[in-house]
Amino acid sequence: MCRNIHTLHNFEPAATSEEVNAAALQYVRKIAGTTKPSKANQDAFDHAVHEIAHITQHLLDDLVATTPPKNREEEAAKARARAIRSGRYAAASV
């Protein structure tokens, strides 16, 4: 589950609220041990996602970068290349 949580700090453009919420959702899913809570736990689950997204955004706003921002597309291309080299994924044929 947590493989979907990506670094959100020091990118240009900055992380969107959707990215922050997606990371919070993945975190809560991992901690709760479920991807879909029961109806009895739905409110607690949703509240946790909201609170974690909120504090995550505060963290990202307060962090100071000492290096230039990274380019999202370049970092994604590097990650794809690493995955292909590791054998996890096959290279896409063109």
C-alpha positions as CSV (number, residue, x, y, z in Angstrom):
1,M,0.0,0.0,0.0
2,C,2.6,2.6,1.0
3,R,4.6,2.3,-2.2
4,N,2.1,4.8,-3.5
5,I,3.2,7.5,-1.1
6,H,5.7,9.6,-2.9
7,T,8.0,12.5,-1.8
8,L,6.0,15.7,-2.0
9,H,8.6,18.2,-0.8
10,N,10.8,20.4,-3.0
11,F,9.1,19.9,-6.4
12,E,8.1,22.5,-9.0
13,P,5.2,22.8,-9.3
14,A,4.5,22.2,-5.6
15,A,2.4,19.3,-4.4
16,T,-1.3,19.7,-5.1
17,S,-4.0,19.2,-2.4
18,E,-5.0,16.0,-4.4
19,E,-1.5,14.6,-4.0
20,V,-1.4,15.4,-0.3
21,N,-4.8,13.8,0.2
22,A,-3.8,10.7,-1.7
23,A,-0.7,10.3,0.5
24,A,-2.8,10.8,3.6
25,L,-5.3,8.2,2.4
26,Q,-2.5,5.7,1.7
27,Y,-1.0,6.3,5.1
28,V,-4.3,5.8,6.9
29,R,-5.0,2.6,4.8
30,K,-1.7,1.2,5.9
31,I,-2.1,2.0,9.6
32,A,-5.7,0.8,9.6
33,G,-4.8,-2.4,7.7
34,T,-7.7,-2.0,5.2
35,T,-8.3,-0.2,2.0
36,K,-12.1,0.1,2.7
37,P,-13.2,0.6,6.3
38,S,-16.5,-0.8,7.6
39,K,-19.5,1.5,7.9
40,A,-18.9,1.6,11.6
41,N,-15.3,2.9,11.1
42,Q,-15.9,5.1,8.0
43,D,-16.2,8.4,10.0
44,A,-13.1,7.7,12.0
45,F,-11.2,6.7,8.8
46,D,-12.3,9.9,6.9
47,H,-11.5,12.1,9.9
48,A,-8.0,10.6,10.1
49,V,-7.4,11.2,6.4
50,H,-8.6,14.8,6.7
51,E,-6.4,15.5,9.7
52,I,-3.3,13.9,8.3
53,A,-3.7,15.7,5.0
54,H,-4.1,19.0,6.9
55,I,-1.0,18.5,9.0
56,T,1.0,17.2,6.0
57,Q,0.2,20.4,4.1
58,H,1.4,22.5,7.1
59,L,4.6,20.4,7.1
60,L,5.2,21.0,3.4
61,D,4.5,24.7,3.8
62,D,7.0,25.0,6.6
63,L,9.9,22.9,5.2
64,V,12.8,24.8,3.9
65,A,14.7,23.5,0.8
66,T,18.4,24.0,0.4
67,T,18.5,22.6,-3.1
68,P,16.7,23.8,-6.2
69,P,13.2,22.2,-6.7
70,K,13.1,19.0,-8.7
71,N,11.2,18.6,-11.9
72,R,8.3,16.1,-11.6
73,E,8.6,14.7,-15.1
74,E,12.3,14.2,-14.8
75,E,12.0,12.5,-11.5
76,A,9.2,10.3,-12.8
77,A,11.3,9.3,-15.8
78,K,14.2,8.4,-13.5
79,A,11.9,6.2,-11.3
80,R,10.6,4.4,-14.4
81,A,14.2,3.8,-15.6
82,R,15.1,2.4,-12.2
83,A,12.1,0.1,-12.2
84,I,12.9,-1.2,-15.6
85,R,16.6,-1.8,-14.7
86,S,15.5,-3.7,-11.6
87,G,13.3,-6.0,-13.7
88,R,10.1,-5.0,-11.9
89,Y,8.7,-3.6,-15.2
90,A,9.4,-4.3,-18.8
91,A,10.3,-1.4,-21.1
92,A,7.4,-0.2,-23.1
93,S,7.7,-0.9,-26.8
94,V,7.1,2.0,-29.1
